[in-house]
Amino acid sequence: MPCTFVRTSACNLRCRWCDTPQAFTGGQRMTLADVLQAALATGTPLVELTGGEPLLQQGVLPLMSALADAGRTVLLETSGERDISAVDPRVHRIMDLKAPGSGESERNRWANVAHLTKRDEVKFVLADRADYEWARAALREHSLDQRAGCVLMSCVFGELSPRDLVAWTLADALPVRVQLQMHKYIWAPDATGV
């Protein structure tokens, strides 16, 4: 399904394997009205806000509500380090919990788990077996599959074999989906703007 991506600038985390460091400081300053107009002009029914960390932007909450008011399905990709309780309930939240291999796992805001609903997703990006075991423990300890509609496990590209991750999730009968960053397989792994 075609999707319009709105990439916000700024991130307060520095994940070891981050593939969008240009989002730390780059970008073009735009008003909420300009972003809304540009997103709606694409005509796609699906709009995803990503970053950086979108919740660092002052206008992101009213932007998401305005997009939903305009009939768009709105997705928010967030590290989960910021409070998600004020996000419009019509927005699908994709919370990317940071495993130890990211170097940022101590920044996870576990209180956000209480705000998840079945329309939301939890994602883990994993670098190795230790990250997988950590994610498996978090899944079970916080009943993430009962709170969110979907739990995703993804590989750090070039570090963890998707085949290994699939084998581990099947062996443990985990209620998760294995997700690949398809743009890295279709285009060059370091391509931007795709």
Backbone hydrogen bonds in HBPLUS format (Angstrom, degrees):
<---DONOR---> <-ACCEPTOR-->    atom                        ^
c    i                          cat <-CA-CA->   ^        H-A-AA   ^      H-
h    n   atom  resd res      DA  || num        DHA   H-A  angle D-A-AA Bond
n    s   type  num  typ     dist DA aas  dist angle  dist       angle   num
A0004-THR N   A0046-LEU O   2.92 MM  42  6.31 166.5  1.93 155.9 155.9     1
A0048-GLU N   A0004-THR O   2.83 MM  44  6.22 161.2  1.87 159.2 165.5     2
A0006-VAL N   A0048-GLU O   2.82 MM  42  6.10 165.8  1.84 159.9 161.8     3
A0050-THR N   A0006-VAL O   2.93 MM  44  6.16 165.2  1.95 152.3 154.8     4
A0008-THR N   A0050-THR O   2.82 MM  42  6.15 172.3  1.82 145.1 145.1     5
A0010-ALA N   A0023-ALA O   2.57 MM  13  5.79 148.5  1.67 163.3 173.0     6
A0053-GLU N   A0010-ALA O   2.80 MM  43  6.24 155.2  1.86 161.1 154.9     7
A0018-CYS N   A0015-CYS O   3.11 MM   3  5.22 169.1  2.12 116.9 116.7     8
A0016-ARG N   A0102-SER O   2.79 MM  86  5.01 161.9  1.83 131.0 137.2     9
A0023-ALA N   A0020-THR O   2.94 MM   3  5.69 164.1  1.96 121.6 126.8    10
A0024-PHE N   A0021-PRO O   2.99 MM   3  5.44 165.9  2.02 114.6 119.2    11
A0026-GLY N   A0022-GLN O   3.12 MM   4  5.58 142.0  2.27 142.8 154.2    12
A0035-VAL N   A0031-THR O   3.01 MM   4  6.34 161.9  2.05 155.6 159.8    13
A0036-LEU N   A0032-LEU O   2.89 MM   4  6.07 167.1  1.91 155.8 159.8    14
A0037-GLN N   A0033-ALA O   2.91 MM   4  6.03 163.2  1.94 146.3 151.1    15
A0038-ALA N   A0034-ASP O   2.95 MM   4  6.11 163.5  1.98 147.9 152.5    16
A0039-ALA N   A0035-VAL O   2.90 MM   4  6.07 162.5  1.93 153.8 158.6    17
A0040-LEU N   A0036-LEU O   2.95 MM   4  6.10 163.2  1.98 153.4 158.0    18
A0041-ALA N   A0037-GLN O   2.91 MM   4  5.96 146.2  2.03 144.6 154.1    19
A0043-GLY N   A0040-LEU O   3.08 MM   3  5.66 148.8  2.18 114.2 122.2    20
A0073-THR N   A0045-PRO O   2.82 MM  28  6.10 170.5  1.83 172.9 171.2    21
A0047-VAL N   A0073-THR O   2.91 MM  26  6.24 164.6  1.94 170.2 173.5    22
A0075-LEU N   A0047-VAL O   2.85 MM  28  6.20 160.2  1.89 154.3 158.5    23
A0049-LEU N   A0075-LEU O   2.81 MM  26  6.16 165.6  1.83 157.7 157.7    24
A0077-GLU N   A0049-LEU O   2.84 MM  28  6.08 174.0  1.85 178.0 179.0    25
A0056-LEU N   A0053-GLU O   3.06 MM   3  5.80 166.7  2.07 125.5 128.8    26
A0057-GLN N   A0054-PRO O   2.94 MM   3  5.66 165.2  1.97 123.7 128.5    27
A0060-VAL N   A0057-GLN O   3.24 MM   3  5.54 169.2  2.26 114.6 117.7    28
A0063-LEU N   A0059-GLY O   3.07 MM   4  6.14 150.0  2.16 147.2 156.6    29
A0064-MET N   A0060-VAL O   2.96 MM   4  6.12 163.5  1.99 151.4 154.0    30
A0065-SER N   A0061-LEU O   3.18 MM   4  6.43 161.5  2.21 149.8 154.8    31
A0066-ALA N   A0062-PRO O   2.88 MM   4  6.03 156.7  1.93 146.2 152.7    32
A0067-LEU N   A0063-LEU O   2.92 MM   4  6.17 156.8  1.97 152.9 159.0    33
A0068-ALA N   A0064-MET O   3.00 MM   4  6.23 158.6  2.05 146.8 152.6    34
A0069-ASP N   A0065-SER O   2.80 MM   4  6.04 154.8  1.86 148.1 155.9    35
A0070-ALA N   A0066-ALA O   3.00 MM   4  6.21 137.2  2.19 138.5 149.4    36
A0070-ALA N   A0067-LEU O   3.14 MM   3  5.05 126.5  2.45  91.5 105.4    37
A0072-ARG N   A0067-LEU O   3.08 MM   5  5.56 158.2  2.13 155.0 149.2    38
A0071-GLY N   A0068-ALA O   2.94 MM   3  5.15 157.0  1.99 111.5 114.9    39
A0092-HIS N   A0074-VAL O   2.88 MM  18  6.19 170.0  1.89 164.4 161.6    40
A0076-LEU N   A0092-HIS O   2.82 MM  16  6.15 156.7  1.88 161.2 162.0    41
A0094-ILE N   A0076-LEU O   2.71 MM  18  5.85 165.0  1.74 171.8 166.3    42
A0078-THR N   A0094-ILE O   2.97 MM  16  6.17 167.6  1.99 159.1 161.9    43
A0096-ASP N   A0078-THR O   2.80 MM  18  6.06 169.8  1.81 162.3 165.9    44
A0087-VAL N   A0084-ILE O   3.17 MM   3  5.59 166.0  2.19 117.1 121.4    45
A0091-VAL N   A0088-ASP O   2.98 MM   3  5.64 166.3  2.00 124.3 128.8    46
A0121-GLU N   A0093-ARG O   2.81 MM  28  6.24 162.5  1.84 159.3 162.9    47
A0095-MET N   A0121-GLU O   2.86 MM  26  6.21 160.9  1.90 156.5 151.2    48
A0123-LYS N   A0095-MET O   2.77 MM  28  5.95 163.5  1.79 147.4 148.0    49
A0097-LEU N   A0123-LYS O   2.87 MM  26  6.11 126.4  2.16 157.4 172.2    50
A0102-SER N   A0099-ALA O   2.97 MM   3  5.70 160.9  2.01 124.4 130.3    51
A0103-GLY N   A0100-PRO O   2.97 MM   3  5.52 153.1  2.04 117.2 124.7    52
A0107-ARG N   A0104-GLU O   2.96 MM   3  5.61 164.0  1.99 122.3 127.5    53
A0108-ASN N   A0105-SER O   3.33 MM   3  5.72 171.1  2.34 112.0 114.6    54
A0112-ASN N   A0109-ARG O   3.00 MM   3  5.85 160.7  2.03 122.7 128.1    55
A0113-VAL N   A0110-TRP O   3.06 MM   3  5.66 155.0  2.13 115.6 122.1    56
A0114-ALA N   A0111-ALA O   3.28 MM   3  5.91 144.3  2.41 113.0 119.6    57
A0115-HIS N   A0112-ASN O   2.87 MM   3  5.32 151.2  1.95 113.9 123.0    58
A0116-LEU N   A0113-VAL O   3.18 MM   3  5.41 163.4  2.20 109.6 114.8    59
A0120-ASP N   A0117-THR O   2.98 MM   3  5.46 165.0  2.01 118.2 122.5    60
A0149-GLY N   A0120-ASP O   2.83 MM  29  5.55 138.9  2.00 141.1 151.9    61
A0122-VAL N   A0150-CYS O   3.00 MM  28  6.49 154.4  2.06 153.8 162.1    62
A0152-LEU N   A0122-VAL O   2.75 MM  30  6.13 165.6  1.77 162.4 167.4    63
A0124-PHE N   A0152-LEU O   2.93 MM  28  6.22 145.9  2.04 142.2 152.5    64
A0154-SER N   A0124-PHE O   2.82 MM  30  6.11 158.3  1.87 165.4 171.5    65
A0126-LEU N   A0154-SER O   2.73 MM  28  6.02 168.7  1.75 158.6 160.1    66
A0156-VAL N   A0126-LEU O   2.81 MM  30  5.65 147.9  1.91 150.0 143.4    67
A0132-TYR N   A0128-ASP O   3.06 MM   4  6.41 156.6  2.12 148.1 155.2    68
A0133-GLU N   A0129-ARG O   2.89 MM   4  6.19 162.0  1.92 156.3 159.9    69
A0134-TRP N   A0130-ALA O   3.01 MM   4  6.22 153.4  2.08 144.9 152.3    70
A0135-ALA N   A0131-ASP O   2.87 MM   4  6.13 161.9  1.91 153.6 158.2    71
A0136-ARG N   A0132-TYR O   2.81 MM   4  6.06 159.3  1.85 154.5 160.7    72
A0137-ALA N   A0133-GLU O   3.03 MM   4  6.18 158.0  2.07 142.9 148.3    73
A0138-ALA N   A0134-TRP O   2.93 MM   4  6.22 156.1  1.99 148.9 155.9    74
A0139-LEU N   A0135-ALA O   2.83 MM   4  6.00 161.3  1.86 153.6 158.5    75
A0140-ARG N   A0136-ARG O   3.13 MM   4  6.36 160.6  2.17 146.8 151.1    76
A0141-GLU N   A0137-ALA O   2.79 MM   4  5.91 169.8  1.80 155.0 158.7    77
A0142-HIS N   A0138-ALA O   3.00 MM   4  5.86 163.4  2.03 148.2 151.9    78
A0144-LEU N   A0139-LEU O   3.11 MM   5  5.06 147.4  2.22 135.8 144.0    79
A0143-SER N   A0140-ARG O   3.35 MM   3  5.06 159.2  2.39  97.5 103.5    80
A0146-GLN N   A0143-SER O   2.93 MM   3  5.39 144.7  2.06 111.1 121.9    81
A0147-ARG N   A0143-SER O   3.19 MM   4  6.52 136.3  2.39 145.8 158.3    82
A0147-ARG N   A0144-LEU O   3.22 MM   3  5.10 131.0  2.48  92.7 105.5    83
A0148-ALA N   A0144-LEU O   2.93 MM   4  5.90 175.5  1.93 157.8 159.2    84
A0177-ARG N   A0151-VAL O   2.85 MM  26  6.29 155.3  1.91 156.1 164.5    85
A0153-MET N   A0177-ARG O   2.83 MM  24  6.21 153.5  1.90 160.8 165.9    86
A0179-GLN N   A0153-MET O   2.80 MM  26  5.86 163.1  1.83 145.1 149.9    87
A0159-GLU N   A0156-VAL O   2.99 MM   3  5.52 162.6  2.02 139.6 140.1    88
A0160-LEU N   A0156-VAL O   3.30 MM   4  5.87 165.5  2.32 156.7 158.7    89
A0164-ASP N   A0161-SER O   3.04 MM   3  5.24 120.0  2.42 101.6 115.6    90
A0165-LEU N   A0161-SER O   3.12 MM   4  6.51 163.6  2.14 156.3 160.2    91
A0166-VAL N   A0162-PRO O   2.91 MM   4  6.12 162.5  1.94 153.9 158.3    92
A0167-ALA N   A0163-ARG O   3.01 MM   4  6.21 160.3  2.05 145.5 151.0    93
A0168-TRP N   A0164-ASP O   2.93 MM   4  6.22 160.4  1.97 156.2 161.0    94
A0169-THR N   A0165-LEU O   3.00 MM   4  6.22 167.5  2.02 154.2 157.2    95
A0170-LEU N   A0166-VAL O   2.96 MM   4  6.11 157.7  2.01 151.9 158.1    96
A0171-ALA N   A0167-ALA O   2.90 MM   4  6.02 161.4  1.94 148.6 154.3    97
A0172-ASP N   A0168-TRP O   3.01 MM   4  6.17 149.7  2.10 146.7 154.2    98
A0174-LEU N   A0169-THR O   3.02 MM   5  5.29 158.8  2.07 149.1 154.3    99
A0173-ALA N   A0170-LEU O   3.09 MM   3  4.81 152.1  2.17  96.9 105.5   100
A0182-MET N   A0180-LEU O   2.98 MM   2  5.47 118.0  2.37 109.7  92.7   101
A0184-LYS N   A0181-GLN O   2.91 MM   3  5.76 151.5  1.99 124.8 132.4   102
A0185-TYR N   A0182-MET O   2.93 MM   3  5.21 143.7  2.07 107.2 118.2   103
A0186-ILE N   A0182-MET O   2.90 MM   4  6.17 152.8  1.98 156.9 165.9   104
A0187-TRP N   A0183-HIS O   2.94 MM   4  5.61 160.9  1.98 134.4 140.7   105
A0191-ALA N   A0188-ALA O   2.97 MM   3  5.16 168.7  1.99 118.4 120.0   106
